Amino acid sequence: MPNRYSYTFNEDTSTYNFTTKNNIEYKVVFIIDETLDSVSENAIENVYQVIIEKVSDAIEPFDSAVGRTIDNIIKSFFENAQNSLIYICSEDEEKAEIRFNVFDRWYLNSTFNKFVTKIDNVINFEVNGETYLLYTSLLYHNDNPNIEYVLTAYNSIEEVLNSK
Amino acid sequence: SITKMVADKTIVRSFLKGNTSIEAVTQKGIKFAKPL
């Protein structure tokens, strides 16, 4: 059983690609996210969402090498200490709470949790009398020189959503 | 901003599946990260 799969970066599509022993294809992409920048008085750069997609329709038997491969891609992403990952899942998305908990377990078992910190915030807020629930996480490198600005912006999401 | 973030995820997933073109993705202002 391989420890992890080798992967390639496709310059045309900006995706990381790998195929498992069961011939299941996965793609991983990082997209620039401007949510924190939009709530900050300081310019916030290098904040991304990671999107992982099993491209093949076939059902994948459990394969621990998939998780290790994704772990390795994300570990490489954090070689730039200024990079941060934001995760926001609203409750109207399918299985939001389950995904949030899976994301947490995945981080706790990752190989990079010694130098990357994850903070969570489940935000309850009200708009026009309706209550919403937002699952959020932020992952940042412990040596990120801009972390003060990033954390201020991340924390301000809840403050603004709960303002009158 | 959060609504856009959720919508972007949906478009990118569709792109990764091959159901949406890269042009449609970039038209939405979605930018991809390059590796180191």
N, CA and C atoms of all chains as a GROMACS GRO file, in nm:
protein
  600
    1MET      N    1   0.085  -0.119   0.000
    1MET     CA    2   0.000   0.000   0.000
    1MET      C    3   0.089   0.124   0.000
    2PRO      N    4   0.067   0.218  -0.092
    2PRO     CA    5   0.153   0.335  -0.094
    2PRO      C    6   0.127   0.424   0.027
    3ASN      N    7   0.233   0.491   0.073
    3ASN     CA    8   0.218   0.584   0.184
    3ASN      C    9   0.130   0.701   0.142
    4ARG      N   10   0.157   0.751   0.022
    4ARG     CA   11   0.070   0.852  -0.038
    4ARG      C   12   0.091   0.846  -0.188
    5TYR      N   13   0.001   0.909  -0.262
    5TYR     CA   14   0.012   0.908  -0.408
    5TYR      C   15   0.098   1.025  -0.454
    6SER      N   16   0.165   1.006  -0.566
    6SER     CA   17   0.236   1.119  -0.625
    6SER      C   18   0.132   1.204  -0.698
    7TYR      N   19   0.155   1.332  -0.702
    7TYR     CA   20   0.059   1.421  -0.766
    7TYR      C   21   0.131   1.519  -0.857
    8THR      N   22   0.054   1.577  -0.948
    8THR     CA   23   0.111   1.673  -1.042
    8THR      C   24   0.034   1.804  -1.030
    9PHE      N   25   0.099   1.912  -1.072
    9PHE     CA   26   0.030   2.041  -1.077
    9PHE      C   27   0.008   2.076  -1.223
   10ASN      N   28  -0.118   2.098  -1.260
   10ASN     CA   29  -0.152   2.133  -1.398
   10ASN      C   30  -0.151   2.286  -1.411
   11GLU      N   31  -0.055   2.337  -1.487
   11GLU     CA   32  -0.039   2.483  -1.501
   11GLU      C   33  -0.160   2.547  -1.568
   12ASP      N   34  -0.225   2.473  -1.659
   12ASP     CA   35  -0.338   2.531  -1.733
   12ASP      C   36  -0.461   2.550  -1.644
   13THR      N   37  -0.482   2.455  -1.554
   13THR     CA   38  -0.604   2.462  -1.471
   13THR      C   39  -0.574   2.500  -1.326
   14SER      N   40  -0.444   2.512  -1.292
   14SER     CA   41  -0.402   2.544  -1.154
   14SER      C   42  -0.451   2.442  -1.052
   15THR      N   43  -0.461   2.317  -1.094
   15THR     CA   44  -0.509   2.213  -1.004
   15THR      C   45  -0.400   2.110  -0.975
   16TYR      N   46  -0.403   2.058  -0.853
   16TYR     CA   47  -0.320   1.943  -0.817
   16TYR      C   48  -0.403   1.818  -0.847
   17ASN      N   49  -0.341   1.722  -0.914
   17ASN     CA   50  -0.416   1.604  -0.958
   17ASN      C   51  -0.346   1.476  -0.914
   18PHE      N   52  -0.425   1.379  -0.870
   18PHE     CA   53  -0.369   1.246  -0.847
   18PHE      C   54  -0.476   1.140  -0.868
   19THR      N   55  -0.430   1.020  -0.896
   19THR     CA   56  -0.521   0.909  -0.922
   19THR      C   57  -0.485   0.795  -0.827
   20THR      N   58  -0.587   0.734  -0.768
   20THR     CA   59  -0.562   0.630  -0.667
   20THR      C   60  -0.544   0.493  -0.733
   21LYS      N   61  -0.508   0.396  -0.649
   21LYS     CA   62  -0.490   0.258  -0.696
   21LYS      C   63  -0.620   0.201  -0.752
   22ASN      N   64  -0.734   0.259  -0.709
   22ASN     CA   65  -0.865   0.214  -0.760
   22ASN      C   66  -0.909   0.294  -0.882
   23ASN      N   67  -0.813   0.372  -0.936
   23ASN     CA   68  -0.839   0.452  -1.056
   23ASN      C   69  -0.942   0.562  -1.032
   24ILE      N   70  -0.941   0.614  -0.911
   24ILE     CA   71  -1.028   0.728  -0.877
   24ILE      C   72  -0.943   0.854  -0.887
   25GLU      N   73  -0.996   0.953  -0.958
   25GLU     CA   74  -0.920   1.076  -0.979
   25GLU      C   75  -0.964   1.185  -0.880
   26TYR      N   76  -0.865   1.251  -0.821
   26TYR     CA   77  -0.892   1.363  -0.730
   26TYR      C   78  -0.826   1.489  -0.784
   27LYS      N   79  -0.891   1.602  -0.756
   27LYS     CA   80  -0.832   1.732  -0.790
   27LYS      C   81  -0.840   1.822  -0.667
   28VAL      N   82  -0.733   1.898  -0.646
   28VAL     CA   83  -0.727   1.991  -0.532
   28VAL      C   84  -0.690   2.128  -0.587
   29VAL      N   85  -0.761   2.230  -0.542
   29VAL     CA   86  -0.732   2.365  -0.590
   29VAL      C   87  -0.742   2.464  -0.475
   30PHE      N   88  -0.658   2.566  -0.480
   30PHE     CA   89  -0.664   2.674  -0.381
   30PHE      C   90  -0.715   2.798  -0.453
   31ILE      N   91  -0.821   2.859  -0.401
   31ILE     CA   92  -0.870   2.981  -0.465
   31ILE      C   93  -0.858   3.097  -0.367
   32ILE      N   94  -0.828   3.213  -0.424
   32ILE     CA   95  -0.810   3.333  -0.341
   32ILE      C   96  -0.944   3.371  -0.281
   33ASP      N   97  -0.943   3.397  -0.150
   33ASP     CA   98  -1.067   3.436  -0.083
   33ASP      C   99  -1.053   3.578  -0.029
   34GLU      N  100  -1.152   3.660  -0.057
   34GLU     CA  101  -1.142   3.801  -0.019
   34GLU      C  102  -1.236   3.838   0.095
   35THR      N  103  -1.290   3.735   0.163
   35THR     CA  104  -1.383   3.763   0.273
   35THR      C  105  -1.315   3.845   0.382
   36LEU      N  106  -1.196   3.803   0.423
   36LEU     CA  107  -1.128   3.875   0.532
   36LEU      C  108  -1.084   4.014   0.486
   37ASP      N  109  -1.039   4.022   0.362
   37ASP     CA  110  -0.998   4.153   0.309
   37ASP      C  111  -1.116   4.250   0.309
   38SER      N  112  -1.236   4.197   0.284
   38SER     CA  113  -1.354   4.284   0.275
   38SER      C  114  -1.396   4.339   0.411
   39VAL      N  115  -1.349   4.278   0.520
   39VAL     CA  116  -1.390   4.327   0.652
   39VAL      C  117  -1.275   4.395   0.726
   40SER      N  118  -1.161   4.413   0.657
   40SER     CA  119  -1.043   4.465   0.726
   40SER      C  120  -1.009   4.607   0.683
   41GLU      N  121  -0.956   4.683   0.777
   41GLU     CA  122  -0.907   4.816   0.742
   41GLU      C  123  -0.770   4.806   0.677
   42ASN      N  124  -0.703   4.693   0.696
   42ASN     CA  125  -0.573   4.669   0.633
   42ASN      C  126  -0.591   4.569   0.520
   43ALA      N  127  -0.508   4.582   0.417
   43ALA     CA  128  -0.516   4.485   0.307
   43ALA      C  129  -0.476   4.348   0.359
   44ILE      N  130  -0.559   4.249   0.332
   44ILE     CA  131  -0.531   4.112   0.376
   44ILE      C  132  -0.513   4.028   0.250
   45GLU      N  133  -0.393   3.975   0.234
   45GLU     CA  134  -0.366   3.892   0.117
   45GLU      C  135  -0.330   3.750   0.161
   46ASN      N  136  -0.315   3.663   0.064
   46ASN     CA  137  -0.271   3.525   0.091
   46ASN      C  138  -0.370   3.446   0.176
   47VAL      N  139  -0.499   3.474   0.160
   47VAL     CA  140  -0.601   3.393   0.226
   47VAL      C  141  -0.674   3.315   0.117
   48TYR      N  142  -0.686   3.186   0.137
   48TYR     CA  143  -0.739   3.098   0.033
   48TYR      C  144  -0.845   3.004   0.090
   49GLN      N  145  -0.926   2.953  -0.001
   49GLN     CA  146  -1.009   2.836   0.029
   49GLN      C  147  -0.943   2.718  -0.040
   50VAL      N  148  -0.951   2.602   0.021
   50VAL     CA  149  -0.906   2.482  -0.049
   50VAL      C  150  -1.030   2.403  -0.089
   51ILE      N  151  -1.031   2.355  -0.212
   51ILE     CA  152  -1.144   2.276  -0.261
   51ILE      C  153  -1.089   2.142  -0.308
   52ILE      N  154  -1.145   2.037  -0.253
   52ILE     CA  155  -1.100   1.900  -0.285
   52ILE      C  156  -1.216   1.830  -0.352
   53GLU      N  157  -1.193   1.778  -0.470
   53GLU     CA  158  -1.304   1.715  -0.542
   53GLU      C  159  -1.264   1.576  -0.592
   54LYS      N  160  -1.348   1.478  -0.560
   54LYS     CA  161  -1.333   1.345  -0.620
   54LYS      C  162  -1.401   1.353  -0.755
   55VAL      N  163  -1.322   1.352  -0.860
   55VAL     CA  164  -1.376   1.377  -0.993
   55VAL      C  165  -1.449   1.254  -1.047
   56SER      N  166  -1.397   1.137  -1.015
   56SER     CA  167  -1.459   1.014  -1.065
   56SER      C  168  -1.590   0.987  -0.991
   57ASP      N  169  -1.687   0.934  -1.062
   57ASP     CA  170  -1.817   0.905  -1.001
   57ASP      C  171  -1.817   0.775  -0.920
   58ALA      N  172  -1.722   0.688  -0.950
   58ALA     CA  173  -1.720   0.557  -0.884
   58ALA      C  174  -1.704   0.573  -0.732
   59ILE      N  175  -1.759   0.479  -0.658
   59ILE     CA  176  -1.748   0.483  -0.512
   59ILE      C  177  -1.609   0.436  -0.472
   60GLU      N  178  -1.544   0.516  -0.389
   60GLU     CA  179  -1.407   0.487  -0.348
   60GLU      C  180  -1.406   0.404  -0.221
   61PRO      N  181  -1.350   0.284  -0.223
   61PRO     CA  182  -1.332   0.212  -0.097
   61PRO      C  183  -1.237   0.293  -0.010
   62PHE      N  184  -1.245   0.276   0.123
   62PHE     CA  185  -1.159   0.356   0.210
   62PHE      C  186  -1.013   0.340   0.169
   63ASP      N  187  -0.945   0.452   0.156
   63ASP     CA  188  -0.807   0.452   0.110
   63ASP      C  189  -0.732   0.560   0.187
   64SER      N  190  -0.656   0.519   0.288
   64SER     CA  191  -0.591   0.617   0.375
   64SER      C  192  -0.485   0.699   0.301
   65ALA      N  193  -0.437   0.648   0.188
   65ALA     CA  194  -0.335   0.722   0.113
   65ALA      C  195  -0.393   0.851   0.052
   66VAL      N  196  -0.524   0.855   0.034
   66VAL     CA  197  -0.587   0.977  -0.020
   66VAL      C  198  -0.569   1.091   0.080
   67GLY      N  199  -0.602   1.065   0.206
   67GLY     CA  200  -0.588   1.167   0.310
   67GLY      C  201  -0.444   1.212   0.325
   68ARG      N  202  -0.352   1.116   0.317
   68ARG     CA  203  -0.209   1.151   0.333
   68ARG      C  204  -0.161   1.236   0.215
   69THR      N  205  -0.216   1.210   0.098
   69THR     CA  206  -0.176   1.288  -0.020
   69THR      C  207  -0.226   1.432  -0.008
   70ILE      N  208  -0.351   1.447   0.032
   70ILE     CA  209  -0.408   1.582   0.050
   70ILE      C  210  -0.332   1.655   0.161
   71ASP      N  211  -0.301   1.582   0.267
   71ASP     CA  212  -0.222   1.637   0.377
   71ASP      C  213  -0.090   1.694   0.324
   72ASN      N  214  -0.026   1.618   0.236
   72ASN     CA  215   0.103   1.661   0.182
   72ASN      C  216   0.090   1.787   0.094
   73ILE      N  217  -0.018   1.793   0.017
   73ILE     CA  218  -0.041   1.911  -0.069
   73ILE      C  219  -0.060   2.035   0.019
   74ILE      N  220  -0.137   2.020   0.126
   74ILE     CA  221  -0.164   2.135   0.213
   74ILE      C  222  -0.039   2.173   0.293
   75LYS      N  223   0.036   2.073   0.333
   75LYS     CA  224   0.162   2.100   0.403
   75LYS      C  225   0.255   2.184   0.313
   76SER      N  226   0.260   2.150   0.185
   76SER     CA  227   0.342   2.226   0.090
   76SER      C  228   0.290   2.369   0.076
   77PHE      N  229   0.157   2.382   0.076
   77PHE     CA  230   0.093   2.514   0.066
   77PHE      C  231   0.143   2.605   0.179
   78PHE      N  232   0.161   2.549   0.298
   78PHE     CA  233   0.204   2.629   0.412
   78PHE      C  234   0.355   2.650   0.418
   79GLU      N  235   0.427   2.606   0.314
   79GLU     CA  236   0.569   2.641   0.308
   79GLU      C  237   0.585   2.792   0.294
   80ASN      N  238   0.482   2.857   0.240
   80ASN     CA  239   0.478   3.003   0.244
   80ASN      C  240   0.405   3.041   0.373
   81ALA      N  241   0.482   3.092   0.470
   81ALA     CA  242   0.425   3.117   0.604
   81ALA      C  243   0.317   3.225   0.602
   82GLN      N  244   0.309   3.302   0.493
   82GLN     CA  245   0.207   3.407   0.488
   82GLN      C  246   0.071   3.354   0.443
   83ASN      N  247   0.068   3.230   0.396
   83ASN     CA  248  -0.058   3.173   0.349
   83ASN      C  249  -0.150   3.136   0.466
   84SER      N  250  -0.278   3.159   0.447
   84SER     CA  251  -0.380   3.114   0.543
   84SER      C  252  -0.493   3.048   0.465
   85LEU      N  253  -0.563   2.959   0.534
   85LEU     CA  254  -0.680   2.893   0.475
   85LEU      C  255  -0.803   2.930   0.555
   86ILE      N  256  -0.909   2.968   0.487
   86ILE     CA  257  -1.034   2.994   0.557
   86ILE      C  258  -1.138   2.894   0.510
   87TYR      N  259  -1.219   2.850   0.605
   87TYR     CA  260  -1.322   2.751   0.576
   87TYR      C  261  -1.453   2.808   0.629
   88ILE      N  262  -1.549   2.828   0.542
   88ILE     CA  263  -1.680   2.875   0.586
   88ILE      C  264  -1.786   2.788   0.522
   89CYS      N  265  -1.872   2.735   0.604
   89CYS     CA  266  -1.977   2.645   0.556
   89CYS      C  267  -2.108   2.690   0.621
   90SER      N  268  -2.205   2.728   0.542
   90SER     CA  269  -2.331   2.770   0.601
   90SER      C  270  -2.423   2.650   0.616
   91GLU      N  271  -2.515   2.658   0.711
   91GLU     CA  272  -2.597   2.541   0.743
   91GLU      C  273  -2.689   2.501   0.629
   92ASP      N  274  -2.708   2.593   0.530
   92ASP     CA  275  -2.794   2.552   0.418
   92ASP      C  276  -2.716   2.470   0.316
   93GLU      N  277  -2.584   2.460   0.337
   93GLU     CA  278  -2.507   2.368   0.254
   93GLU      C  279  -2.526   2.228   0.310
   94GLU      N  280  -2.518   2.131   0.222
   94GLU     CA  281  -2.544   1.993   0.263
   94GLU      C  282  -2.442   1.946   0.368
   95LYS      N  283  -2.492   1.888   0.476
   95LYS     CA  284  -2.407   1.824   0.577
   95LYS      C  285  -2.302   1.918   0.634
   96ALA      N  286  -2.338   2.044   0.658
   96ALA     CA  287  -2.240   2.144   0.703
   96ALA      C  288  -2.172   2.102   0.833
   97GLU      N  289  -2.250   2.058   0.931
   97GLU     CA  290  -2.192   2.025   1.061
   97GLU      C  291  -2.101   1.902   1.050
   98ILE      N  292  -2.144   1.804   0.972
   98ILE     CA  293  -2.062   1.682   0.954
   98ILE      C  294  -1.930   1.719   0.888
   99ARG      N  295  -1.936   1.800   0.783
   99ARG     CA  296  -1.814   1.842   0.712
   99ARG      C  297  -1.720   1.918   0.806
  100PHE      N  298  -1.780   2.004   0.889
  100PHE     CA  299  -1.703   2.085   0.984
  100PHE      C  300  -1.628   1.994   1.081
  101ASN      N  301  -1.695   1.891   1.131
  101ASN     CA  302  -1.633   1.798   1.226
  101ASN      C  303  -1.527   1.711   1.158
  102VAL      N  304  -1.553   1.673   1.033
  102VAL     CA  305  -1.454   1.594   0.958
  102VAL      C  306  -1.329   1.679   0.936
  103PHE      N  307  -1.350   1.805   0.904
  103PHE     CA  308  -1.239   1.900   0.882
  103PHE      C  309  -1.154   1.909   1.010
  104ASP      N  310  -1.220   1.911   1.125
  104ASP     CA  311  -1.150   1.921   1.253
  104ASP      C  312  -1.067   1.795   1.280
  105ARG      N  313  -1.127   1.678   1.257
  105ARG     CA  314  -1.055   1.552   1.279
  105ARG      C  315  -0.934   1.543   1.186
  106TRP      N  316  -0.958   1.586   1.062
  106TRP     CA  317  -0.851   1.581   0.962
  106TRP      C  318  -0.734   1.668   1.007
  107TYR      N  319  -0.763   1.787   1.060
  107TYR     CA  320  -0.655   1.876   1.107
  107TYR      C  321  -0.580   1.812   1.225
  108LEU      N  322  -0.655   1.757   1.319
  108LEU     CA  323  -0.592   1.698   1.438
  108LEU      C  324  -0.498   1.584   1.401
  109ASN      N  325  -0.529   1.513   1.293
  109ASN     CA  326  -0.446   1.400   1.249
  109ASN      C  327  -0.342   1.441   1.145
  110SER      N  328  -0.335   1.570   1.112
  110SER     CA  329  -0.247   1.613   1.004
  110SER      C  330  -0.101   1.613   1.049
  111THR      N  331  -0.012   1.622   0.951
  111THR     CA  332   0.132   1.626   0.981
  111THR      C  333   0.180   1.769   1.001
  112PHE      N  334   0.091   1.867   0.980
  112PHE     CA  335   0.135   2.006   0.989
  112PHE      C  336   0.078   2.080   1.110
  113ASN      N  337   0.007   2.008   1.198
  113ASN     CA  338  -0.059   2.080   1.307
  113ASN      C  339   0.037   2.128   1.416
  114LYS      N  340   0.166   2.096   1.400
  114LYS     CA  341   0.264   2.149   1.496
  114LYS      C  342   0.304   2.293   1.459
  115PHE      N  343   0.291   2.327   1.330
  115PHE     CA  344   0.331   2.462   1.290
  115PHE      C  345   0.218   2.542   1.225
  116VAL      N  346   0.101   2.480   1.216
  116VAL     CA  347  -0.018   2.550   1.165
  116VAL      C  348  -0.126   2.544   1.272
  117THR      N  349  -0.179   2.659   1.308
  117THR     CA  350  -0.284   2.666   1.410
  117THR      C  351  -0.420   2.674   1.342
  118LYS      N  352  -0.518   2.605   1.402
  118LYS     CA  353  -0.656   2.615   1.351
  118LYS      C  354  -0.744   2.672   1.462
  119ILE      N  355  -0.819   2.776   1.427
  119ILE     CA  356  -0.918   2.827   1.522
  119ILE      C  357  -1.055   2.815   1.457
  120ASP      N  358  -1.155   2.790   1.540
  120ASP     CA  359  -1.292   2.769   1.491
  120ASP      C  360  -1.385   2.873   1.551
  121ASN      N  361  -1.490   2.902   1.479
  121ASN     CA  362  -1.595   2.986   1.534
  121ASN      C  363  -1.727   2.950   1.466
  122VAL      N  364  -1.820   2.900   1.546
  122VAL     CA  365  -1.954   2.873   1.494
  122VAL      C  366  -2.039   2.994   1.528
  123ILE      N  367  -2.084   3.065   1.425
  123ILE     CA  368  -2.150   3.194   1.445
  123ILE      C  369  -2.301   3.181   1.426
  124ASN      N  370  -2.372   3.223   1.528
  124ASN     CA  371  -2.518   3.235   1.521
  124ASN      C  372  -2.550   3.380   1.494
  125PHE      N  373  -2.630   3.409   1.395
  125PHE     CA  374  -2.668   3.549   1.375
  125PHE      C  375  -2.807   3.557   1.313
  126GLU      N  376  -2.860   3.677   1.316
  126GLU     CA  377  -2.999   3.697   1.275
  126GLU      C  378  -3.006   3.799   1.163
  127VAL      N  379  -3.084   3.770   1.060
  127VAL     CA  380  -3.110   3.867   0.954
  127VAL      C  381  -3.260   3.866   0.926
  128ASN      N  382  -3.320   3.984   0.937
  128ASN     CA  383  -3.465   3.997   0.912
  128ASN      C  384  -3.547   3.895   0.992
  129GLY      N  385  -3.508   3.876   1.118
  129GLY     CA  386  -3.585   3.787   1.205
  129GLY      C  387  -3.555   3.639   1.188
  130GLU      N  388  -3.472   3.605   1.090
  130GLU     CA  389  -3.436   3.464   1.070
  130GLU      C  390  -3.297   3.438   1.128
  131THR      N  391  -3.282   3.323   1.195
  131THR     CA  392  -3.153   3.288   1.255
  131THR      C  393  -3.074   3.199   1.160
  132TYR      N  394  -2.945   3.229   1.148
  132TYR     CA  395  -2.856   3.151   1.062
  132TYR      C  396  -2.739   3.098   1.144
  133LEU      N  397  -2.679   2.993   1.094
  133LEU     CA  398  -2.564   2.931   1.160
  133LEU      C  399  -2.452   2.918   1.056
  134LEU      N  400  -2.334   2.962   1.096
  134LEU     CA  401  -2.221   2.961   1.004
  134LEU      C  402  -2.105   2.889   1.072
  135TYR      N  403  -2.054   2.785   1.008
  135TYR     CA  404  -1.939   2.711   1.061
  135TYR      C  405  -1.813   2.770   0.996
  136THR      N  406  -1.721   2.819   1.078
  136THR     CA  407  -1.601   2.881   1.020
  136THR      C  408  -1.475   2.828   1.089
  137SER      N  409  -1.368   2.820   1.011
  137SER     CA  410  -1.236   2.786   1.064
  137SER      C  411  -1.132   2.868   0.989
  138LEU      N  412  -1.023   2.895   1.059
  138LEU     CA  413  -0.910   2.964   0.998
  138LEU      C  414  -0.784   2.886   1.034
  139LEU      N  415  -0.704   2.855   0.933
  139LEU     CA  416  -0.575   2.789   0.955
  139LEU      C  417  -0.465   2.886   0.916
  140TYR      N  418  -0.369   2.905   1.006
  140TYR     CA  419  -0.259   2.997   0.974
  140TYR      C  420  -0.127   2.942   1.026
  141HIS      N  421  -0.021   2.978   0.957
  141HIS     CA  422   0.114   2.936   0.997
  141HIS      C  423   0.153   3.013   1.122
  142ASN      N  424   0.217   2.943   1.216
  142ASN     CA  425   0.253   3.008   1.342
  142ASN      C  426   0.354   3.122   1.324
  143ASP      N  427   0.424   3.123   1.210
  143ASP     CA  428   0.521   3.230   1.184
  143ASP      C  429   0.467   3.335   1.087
  144ASN      N  430   0.336   3.336   1.068
  144ASN     CA  431   0.278   3.433   0.974
  144ASN      C  432   0.300   3.575   1.028
  145PRO      N  433   0.374   3.659   0.953
  145PRO     CA  434   0.405   3.793   1.004
  145PRO      C  435   0.284   3.887   1.008
  146ASN      N  436   0.177   3.849   0.937
  146ASN     CA  437   0.059   3.937   0.930
  146ASN      C  438  -0.057   3.885   1.014
  147ILE      N  439  -0.027   3.794   1.105
  147ILE     CA  440  -0.136   3.722   1.170
  147ILE      C  441  -0.226   3.813   1.253
  148GLU      N  442  -0.169   3.921   1.305
  148GLU     CA  443  -0.251   4.012   1.386
  148GLU      C  444  -0.367   4.069   1.304
  149TYR      N  445  -0.335   4.112   1.181
  149TYR     CA  446  -0.439   4.167   1.093
  149TYR      C  447  -0.540   4.059   1.054
  150VAL      N  448  -0.487   3.940   1.025
  150VAL     CA  449  -0.574   3.830   0.980
  150VAL      C  450  -0.672   3.792   1.090
  151LEU      N  451  -0.620   3.780   1.213
  151LEU     CA  452  -0.707   3.741   1.326
  151LEU      C  453  -0.810   3.850   1.357
  152THR      N  454  -0.767   3.974   1.348
  152THR     CA  455  -0.862   4.085   1.373
  152THR      C  456  -0.977   4.078   1.273
  153ALA      N  457  -0.942   4.055   1.146
  153ALA     CA  458  -1.045   4.047   1.042
  153ALA      C  459  -1.135   3.926   1.065
  154TYR      N  460  -1.074   3.812   1.098
  154TYR     CA  461  -1.153   3.689   1.120
  154TYR      C  462  -1.252   3.709   1.235
  155ASN      N  463  -1.203   3.769   1.344
  155ASN     CA  464  -1.291   3.789   1.460
  155ASN      C  465  -1.399   3.893   1.434
  156SER      N  466  -1.371   3.984   1.341
  156SER     CA  467  -1.470   4.089   1.316
  156SER      C  468  -1.591   4.037   1.239
  157ILE      N  469  -1.578   3.920   1.176
  157ILE     CA  470  -1.694   3.863   1.104
  157ILE      C  471  -1.810   3.846   1.201
  158GLU      N  472  -1.781   3.784   1.316
  158GLU     CA  473  -1.889   3.761   1.413
  158GLU      C  474  -1.941   3.893   1.470
  159GLU      N  475  -1.848   3.985   1.499
  159GLU     CA  476  -1.890   4.114   1.556
  159GLU      C  477  -1.989   4.185   1.464
  160VAL      N  478  -1.956   4.188   1.336
  160VAL     CA  479  -2.042   4.260   1.241
  160VAL      C  480  -2.174   4.185   1.221
  161LEU      N  481  -2.167   4.053   1.212
  161LEU     CA  482  -2.290   3.976   1.188
  161LEU      C  483  -2.386   3.987   1.307
  162ASN      N  484  -2.330   4.013   1.425
  162ASN     CA  485  -2.417   4.024   1.543
  162ASN      C  486  -2.446   4.168   1.581
  163SER      N  487  -2.401   4.262   1.496
  163SER     CA  488  -2.432   4.402   1.525
  163SER      C  489  -2.576   4.430   1.483
  164LYS      N  490  -2.634   4.530   1.544
  164LYS     CA  491  -2.775   4.563   1.514
  164LYS      C  492  -2.784   4.642   1.384
  165SER      N  493  -2.036   3.882   0.081
  165SER     CA  494  -1.905   3.821   0.063
  165SER      C  495  -1.910   3.670   0.088
  166ILE      N  496  -1.982   3.630   0.193
  166ILE     CA  497  -1.992   3.488   0.227
  166ILE      C  498  -2.076   3.414   0.123
  167THR      N  499  -2.181   3.479   0.076
  167THR     CA  500  -2.264   3.417  -0.029
  167THR      C  501  -2.181   3.394  -0.155
  168LYS      N  502  -2.095   3.492  -0.188
  168LYS     CA  503  -2.008   3.477  -0.305
  168LYS      C  504  -1.910   3.361  -0.282
  169MET      N  505  -1.859   3.353  -0.159
  169MET     CA  506  -1.763   3.247  -0.126
  169MET      C  507  -1.825   3.109  -0.147
  170VAL      N  508  -1.948   3.093  -0.102
  170VAL     CA  509  -2.018   2.964  -0.116
  170VAL      C  510  -2.046   2.936  -0.264
  171ALA      N  511  -2.087   3.041  -0.336
  171ALA     CA  512  -2.117   3.025  -0.480
  171ALA      C  513  -1.990   2.990  -0.558
  172ASP      N  514  -1.878   3.054  -0.520
  172ASP     CA  515  -1.750   3.026  -0.587
  172ASP      C  516  -1.714   2.879  -0.571
  173LYS      N  517  -1.736   2.826  -0.450
  173LYS     CA  518  -1.704   2.684  -0.424
  173LYS      C  519  -1.782   2.595  -0.520
  174THR      N  520  -1.910   2.627  -0.539
  174THR     CA  521  -1.996   2.545  -0.626
  174THR      C  522  -1.946   2.550  -0.770
  175ILE      N  523  -1.910   2.670  -0.816
  175ILE     CA  524  -1.862   2.684  -0.954
  175ILE      C  525  -1.730   2.609  -0.973
  176VAL      N  526  -1.641   2.622  -0.875
  176VAL     CA  527  -1.510   2.556  -0.888
  176VAL      C  528  -1.527   2.404  -0.886
  177ARG      N  529  -1.617   2.354  -0.801
  177ARG     CA  530  -1.641   2.208  -0.798
  177ARG      C  531  -1.691   2.161  -0.935
  178SER      N  532  -1.779   2.240  -0.996
  178SER     CA  533  -1.831   2.206  -1.128
  178SER      C  534  -1.718   2.209  -1.232
  179PHE      N  535  -1.628   2.307  -1.218
  179PHE     CA  536  -1.513   2.316  -1.307
  179PHE      C  537  -1.423   2.192  -1.292
  180LEU      N  538  -1.398   2.152  -1.168
  180LEU     CA  539  -1.312   2.036  -1.144
  180LEU      C  540  -1.373   1.909  -1.201
  181LYS      N  541  -1.505   1.904  -1.201
  181LYS     CA  542  -1.575   1.788  -1.258
  181LYS      C  543  -1.578   1.792  -1.411
  182GLY      N  544  -1.537   1.907  -1.467
  182GLY     CA  545  -1.537   1.919  -1.612
  182GLY      C  546  -1.668   1.971  -1.669
  183ASN      N  547  -1.756   2.021  -1.582
  183ASN     CA  548  -1.887   2.068  -1.629
  183ASN      C  549  -1.894   2.219  -1.650
  184THR      N  550  -1.787   2.289  -1.613
  184THR     CA  551  -1.784   2.435  -1.629
  184THR      C  552  -1.648   2.472  -1.688
  185SER      N  553  -1.647   2.566  -1.781
  185SER     CA  554  -1.521   2.603  -1.846
  185SER      C  555  -1.438   2.695  -1.757
  186ILE      N  556  -1.308   2.700  -1.785
  186ILE     CA  557  -1.219   2.790  -1.711
  186ILE      C  558  -1.259   2.936  -1.737
  187GLU      N  559  -1.311   2.962  -1.858
  187GLU     CA  560  -1.354   3.099  -1.890
  187GLU      C  561  -1.470   3.142  -1.799
  188ALA      N  562  -1.563   3.050  -1.776
  188ALA     CA  563  -1.677   3.081  -1.690
  188ALA      C  564  -1.631   3.106  -1.546
  189VAL      N  565  -1.527   3.034  -1.506
  189VAL     CA  566  -1.473   3.052  -1.370
  189VAL      C  567  -1.407   3.190  -1.358
  190THR      N  568  -1.324   3.224  -1.456
  190THR     CA  569  -1.253   3.352  -1.447
  190THR      C  570  -1.348   3.470  -1.463
  191GLN      N  571  -1.456   3.450  -1.539
  191GLN     CA  572  -1.555   3.558  -1.554
  191GLN      C  573  -1.618   3.594  -1.420
  192LYS      N  574  -1.622   3.496  -1.330
  192LYS     CA  575  -1.680   3.520  -1.196
  192LYS      C  576  -1.579   3.588  -1.104
  193GLY      N  577  -1.459   3.613  -1.157
  193GLY     CA  578  -1.358   3.680  -1.074
  193GLY      C  579  -1.287   3.586  -0.978
  194ILE      N  580  -1.299   3.456  -1.002
  194ILE     CA  581  -1.233   3.358  -0.915
  194ILE      C  582  -1.088   3.344  -0.958
  195LYS      N  583  -0.996   3.358  -0.861
  195LYS     CA  584  -0.853   3.349  -0.893
  195LYS      C  585  -0.792   3.230  -0.822
  196PHE      N  586  -0.710   3.157  -0.895
  196PHE     CA  587  -0.646   3.038  -0.839
  196PHE      C  588  -0.506   3.072  -0.788
  197ALA      N  589  -0.465   2.997  -0.687
  197ALA     CA  590  -0.330   3.013  -0.635
  197ALA      C  591  -0.234   2.929  -0.717
  198LYS      N  592  -0.114   2.980  -0.733
  198LYS     CA  593  -0.007   2.904  -0.798
  198LYS      C  594   0.081   2.846  -0.687
  199PRO      N  595   0.145   2.732  -0.715
  199PRO     CA  596   0.233   2.677  -0.611
  199PRO      C  597   0.356   2.764  -0.593
  200LEU      N  598   0.433   2.733  -0.491
  200LEU     CA  599   0.554   2.811  -0.461
  200LEU      C  600   0.647   2.815  -0.580
   0.00000   0.00000   0.00000
